[in-house]
Amino acid sequence: MTYDGENPVRRFLTLARALLVRNPREAEIARQTHEVGLALRVGHRDEVHALRIRGAPWCIVFDRGTKYTTSELPPGIAPADVHEFEVDRDSEVLLHRLESFAERAVVEQPELAAELQIPRILDAVRMYYGPDSDSQVTGAFLSLASGAAGNLGDGPPERRFSVWVGNVSKVMSEAYDSLLIAGSTVWPLFASITYCRLSPDPDVTSALPRRPDFPNRLLLAIAQDAVFDNDSLCLYDLDWYLEHPLIAPEALIIARRIAPPYLRNGDATIAAARAASTFMEFQAGLHAAAFKFSVAAYSCDRLLAFADSPVFLSHPPDVRELLQHDVIHANRLLGEEKRVICAASLFSAAADPLDFESIALVLTWIESAAEADAREAELRIRDDEFALRMPRFVRDVALAVIELKDVSRRQLGLRHLWEVAGRMEPEVTKALTLGEPAYLLLVYSFLQRAADEDDDLVAGARIAEAFSRLP
Amino acid sequence: MWPIVDVSELANEVAEEIGLDVSHVRPRDRLFFSGFELALWVAGTLLSSFFIGYLKGIRKAGEKLGERSVDALLERFEQMRSRFRNRDPIDQKALRKDVAALMEEMQEAVQEVPRLQAATAFAEEEQETTRTLLELNFPADQALLIAERTLVTIRRRWRG
């Protein structure tokens, strides 16, 4: 498969990830917000600007180069100055775009489209649209969860419950990674699963007596007779545990421990994604990391909401102190910020995949930008990598190209290019299979050009030898 | 002969170590879209704190090490840290310009700092970097983790 910026399979997968990282409805709204910002060119101005979807409790602020979301307007912005706009909550623009990529993929690359389950992914995205979307999504969710109920063994109910929790976690992770379900559909489940796993006595927790409001609060249960009877084990949403009067202090302590491991795991997933040698792996890594940050932010959100509830306020002060409000708030912000950065990167890749995937375009831009202001160009490329808009190898190649232009740093630039080539060479087959541009060839062509300019025969021979190793 | 430490390069590495956790510096009511410039600003502040800690360590062990007085240098780094701290992190245009100027100044100052191959690192280095992170709104556990992580990078470059 050769690289084509318009390759429908790649464009389909990139857009599907952007749609499912949270859910397609939110992605449609994000697209409209993004377009309003672009039209107003707010990010290019020095003054302070704020945008708000009409009726939303928060606004997006562009403040002298810094972008943030806030519910409190910064000084210098009067409520009347906020640019309010309407969004079409029934928009299907991205769905139609996805459908057209799927159509082309099935016609142009039928085998690959089938192997990557493109029709199935499209169906998964479609179920989030239309008036019946809630029931369709719930049905798909329960169907996946029921599928985890096989092979639970013959042990006691507690043991079978524990096996089921492990199975359902695996099934849902795979469904999310395979783009068969949206992140927001499964975050609550993972918060509950993690609650059970962190609980010193999960069997006791899961067997707590049900309350009269049982069926309405039973977000996650698979109450099939074949698996669990209606009086025993169950997995509930996080609020249920937090509000249960029999476990008030324990529930707070356990629930506040959910976010930190997800934040750490998300960071590690981002680090791995940064080091990827292909854009497809980079985007898959961001999609996986966003999920972890989302579970962290979700669990903190539930705790903060609980902190305002009458149940919480009725607890004695020593129990209320267990919530650690400031820590939860800090974790919530961090998880949400990192989720948004991952999602924004996926979204921008879906909106304009040629921006960074075509490394040749990046380098053409870098070469001309470096002529004007090398320091500024270097800062810009570091910022793009820092904000997860490109994997690290693109940044490293771009920085090396800037160094090559500076006589005093030319040798350093050459060393850096050889280092990148050394990292990429073992991955070249994978990159070509995924239909990525031949980044490595580009790196070697830069090295070749430098060798020609320097009349460096040794380097020339080294490059020829490297070329001969390529598939 | 020690190789000259390139402060900008070192700050880039430290900024990468801090990563997206840098947004702890934001006000509580905001969700930040942090950029590299912000990380570079924190990295510069941390670097000045490291040198303050290092120089305090030298001063404490001064007689034994037979080093000249480091008071003047220490004061220079303290002024630099305070100037880093007084920047408005929201104003990216000004931040970019100010951080670049401060890095150049630090590069000059660093060349005057005596290089010691201390068997163990000075405890003051960790105290100063952690304190700075706490002052920049990092939660205590994160401040300790980031101080530990960034000190590995700084010490590797500084002590070889």
Chai-1 contact restraints between the chains, C-beta under 6 A:
chainA,res_idxA,chainB,res_idxB,connection_type,confidence,min_distance_angstrom,max_distance_angstrom,comment,restraint_id
A,D63,B,I90,contact,1.0,0.0,6.0,A-B,restraint_1
A,R64,B,I90,contact,1.0,0.0,6.0,A-B,restraint_2
A,R64,B,D91,contact,1.0,0.0,6.0,A-B,restraint_3
A,G65,B,Q92,contact,1.0,0.0,6.0,A-B,restraint_4
A,G65,B,K93,contact,1.0,0.0,6.0,A-B,restraint_5
A,T66,B,I90,contact,1.0,0.0,6.0,A-B,restraint_6
A,T66,B,Q92,contact,1.0,0.0,6.0,A-B,restraint_7
A,K67,B,F33,contact,1.0,0.0,6.0,A-B,restraint_8
A,Y68,B,R30,contact,1.0,0.0,6.0,A-B,restraint_9
A,Y68,B,L31,contact,1.0,0.0,6.0,A-B,restraint_10
A,Y68,B,F32,contact,1.0,0.0,6.0,A-B,restraint_11
A,T69,B,L31,contact,1.0,0.0,6.0,A-B,restraint_12
A,T70,B,D29,contact,1.0,0.0,6.0,A-B,restraint_13
A,T70,B,R30,contact,1.0,0.0,6.0,A-B,restraint_14
A,E72,B,D29,contact,1.0,0.0,6.0,A-B,restraint_15
A,A330,B,P139,contact,1.0,0.0,6.0,A-B,restraint_16
A,E336,B,L31,contact,1.0,0.0,6.0,A-B,restraint_17
A,E337,B,S23,contact,1.0,0.0,6.0,A-B,restraint_18
A,E337,B,L31,contact,1.0,0.0,6.0,A-B,restraint_19
A,E337,B,F32,contact,1.0,0.0,6.0,A-B,restraint_20
A,K338,B,L20,contact,1.0,0.0,6.0,A-B,restraint_21
A,R382,B,F36,contact,1.0,0.0,6.0,A-B,restraint_22
A,D383,B,G35,contact,1.0,0.0,6.0,A-B,restraint_23
A,D383,B,F36,contact,1.0,0.0,6.0,A-B,restraint_24
A,F386,B,F36,contact,1.0,0.0,6.0,A-B,restraint_25
